[in-house]
Amino acid sequence: MNAEEMKELKELIEFLKENKIGEFDLERGDLKVRIKFAQEGGAADLAGLRRLLETAPAAAISAPLAGGGGASGLHGAGFGGPLAAPAPAAPVPSVEGEDASLHTVKSPIVGTFYESASPGAAAFVKVGDQVENGQVLCIIEAMKLMNEIESDAAGEIVKRFVQNGQPVEYGQALFAVRPR
């Protein structure tokens, strides 16, 4: 493995660590790379990685490495420099410290949070809205499927913990509702 290939591999590893991505597989032609990190906290943010790989320019992922590659194992895989990182996921907030009477609506799946049915459309709910049990609060996209997340409590939305387009994990707080 030449110095340039080692540098690019180190950049990839640092990128994965910074974005708390616990497992990464890349398969391009005859190249196969698998990187897996041990994690204390549980599930990795694979949704953010999938989104990054889907939106990154093809040249950034498939451009040949400078200097050939030969039998290095990275032949033809070049990453063309650092990739733009998605916004890191915010730590899971605690509603209990603010007001123990609030109900937290949590994500039932890993995916990407969307506040509305389509870009530019009005959000399903905003802070201050009254919601009913079973009312759609948001959409979480998981593996190209749009999953409507419904309120499991009636009351007033007092806080939204995630931003539109942010990756979310299983059990992550999405909304705080003050029950009626």
QUIJO-V280178 format. One record per helix or strand of 3 or more residues. SS is the DSSP state (helix for helix, strand for strand). FROM is the first residue (numbers start at 1). TO is the last residue. If there is no record, write none. Layout:
SS:FROM:TO, SS:FROM:TO
This chain:
helix:3:18, strand:23:28, strand:31:36, helix:46:55, helix:58:62, strand:102:106, strand:111:114, strand:136:142, strand:145:150, strand:155:160, strand:173:179
